[in-house]
Amino acid sequence: MNAADVMTLDPLSVTPHTALVEAARLMLQHRISGLPVTDAKGAVVGVLTEGDLLRRVETGTERHRTDWLAFLMGPGRLAGEYVDAHARKVGEVMTHDVVVVGASTDLAEIVQLMEKHRIKRVPVLADGKLVGIVSRSDLVRALVHKLTREAVARAGNSVSDDTIRDHIVEIIDKEPWGPRFSANVTVTSGIVELNGVVTDERERTALIVAAEGVAGVKAVNDHLVWVEPTSGLVIGADEAR
């Protein structure tokens, strides 16, 4: 999937000259935490987020520096903090360095950019102009649609127990964490039974998740035993819950 598959089309935007109070109202009214900022030609020149509005004199949250710290920081940074607390226009507090993508950008790359830059939304450009935006909520919405479609498809398909087991074993064999020599999988009437040994509790969860994701599975019963490699401590499925 790429940006075009999940993005919000024609997103709300503001200009650098938009009053800050108006931009804040838009975010509240539309329940969004950020707005792209565009110029007269539709090019993205910045982004305004809730984080840009946290340190404000109106709410008493502006920064207060001691004289000694203010001396060390210098007038430039202090002036910047004054602007953050007293600005009246979007262009005075917006973030100028904006991460943007194209409509064909893969979602995996978009998520990587979000994690790397610690951002919640990425404007989508076409011919240098804003055409959409991909936010975390758009990604969650795409996830829900995908899972719902898969659930509907599974409900309409009849899958044999042998096929279910083969799929689960295939996952275990190809995953680097898979305990292929110590876990045993049996399937009866769509009910998966997991038996055997794991050496990390996260393997237990991963095995259950893997089984749950296979078409035709109705339920997963966990009988796995966890053996702590160093001490040899043994904990069964009931004790691990």
Secondary structure by P-SEA (a helix, b strand, c coil): cccccccccccccccccccaaaaaaaaaaacccbbbbbccccccccccccccccccccccccccccaaaaaaacaaaaaaaaaaacccccccccccbbbbbcccccaaaaaaaaaaacccbbbbbccccccccccaaaaaaaaaaaaaaaaaaaaaccccaaaaaaaaaaaaaaccccccccbbbbbcccbbbbbcccccaaaaaaaaaaaaaccccccccccbbbbcccccccccccccc
